[in-house]
Amino acid sequence: MIVIDWIHSIAGFLVIMGLVLGFDCGGNPFFVHPYFLLLSLLVGLNLFQSGFTKRIPQELLLIKLGVPESREEKK
């Protein structure tokens, strides 16, 4: 997987976890606190701003960890 694949996967996971942990539908055994819904909001805002600025803070971390930036690098 390349950097952008990791970013999409991690963002999707965090949105799902924020919704699962923050949404109380009466019988949700994973409900912790409604403030977990803010996690989904923050991830969404980060993705929204990255659409305009083309800068993703997580991208710098993944590159430093050695994740390839393009599929050509991977070969």
C-alpha positions as CSV (number, residue, x, y, z in Angstrom):
1,M,0.0,0.0,0.0
2,I,1.2,3.5,-0.8
3,V,0.7,6.6,1.4
4,I,-2.6,7.7,0.0
5,D,-4.0,4.2,0.5
6,W,-3.0,4.3,4.1
7,I,-4.5,7.7,4.6
8,H,-7.8,6.6,3.2
9,S,-7.8,3.4,5.3
10,I,-6.9,5.1,8.6
11,A,-9.4,8.0,8.0
12,G,-12.2,5.5,7.2
13,F,-11.4,3.4,10.3
14,L,-11.4,6.5,12.6
15,V,-14.7,7.7,11.2
16,I,-16.3,4.3,11.8
17,M,-14.8,4.0,15.3
18,G,-16.0,7.6,16.2
19,L,-19.5,6.7,15.1
20,V,-19.6,3.3,16.8
21,L,-18.2,4.6,20.1
22,G,-20.2,7.8,20.1
23,F,-23.7,6.8,18.8
24,D,-26.1,5.6,21.5
25,C,-29.0,3.8,19.8
26,G,-30.2,2.2,23.0
27,G,-28.6,-1.2,22.5
28,N,-25.1,-0.3,21.3
29,P,-22.7,-2.4,23.4
30,F,-19.8,-0.3,22.2
31,F,-21.2,3.1,23.2
32,V,-18.7,5.0,25.4
33,H,-19.5,8.7,25.2
34,P,-21.2,11.1,22.7
35,Y,-18.0,13.1,22.4
36,F,-16.5,10.3,20.3
37,L,-18.7,11.8,17.5
38,L,-16.2,14.7,17.5
39,L,-13.6,12.2,16.2
40,S,-15.6,11.7,13.1
41,L,-16.0,15.5,12.7
42,L,-12.3,16.2,13.1
43,V,-11.3,13.5,10.6
44,G,-13.9,14.9,8.1
45,L,-12.6,18.5,8.6
46,N,-9.0,17.3,8.1
47,L,-9.9,15.6,4.8
48,F,-11.9,18.7,3.8
49,Q,-9.0,21.1,4.4
50,S,-6.6,18.7,2.7
51,G,-8.7,19.0,-0.5
52,F,-7.8,22.7,-0.6
53,T,-4.3,22.8,0.7
54,K,-3.0,19.4,-0.6
55,R,-1.3,19.0,2.8
56,I,-2.0,16.1,5.1
57,P,-0.1,16.0,8.4
58,Q,-0.4,12.2,8.5
59,E,1.3,12.0,5.1
60,L,4.6,13.3,6.6
61,L,4.5,10.7,9.4
62,L,3.9,7.9,7.0
63,I,6.7,9.0,4.6
64,K,9.1,9.1,7.6
65,L,8.0,5.6,8.5
66,G,9.1,4.4,5.1
67,V,5.7,4.0,3.3
68,P,6.2,4.5,-0.5
69,E,4.7,7.6,-2.0
70,S,3.9,6.1,-5.4
71,R,3.4,2.7,-6.9
72,E,6.6,3.1,-9.0
73,E,8.7,3.4,-5.9
74,K,7.3,0.2,-4.5
75,K,8.6,-2.0,-7.4
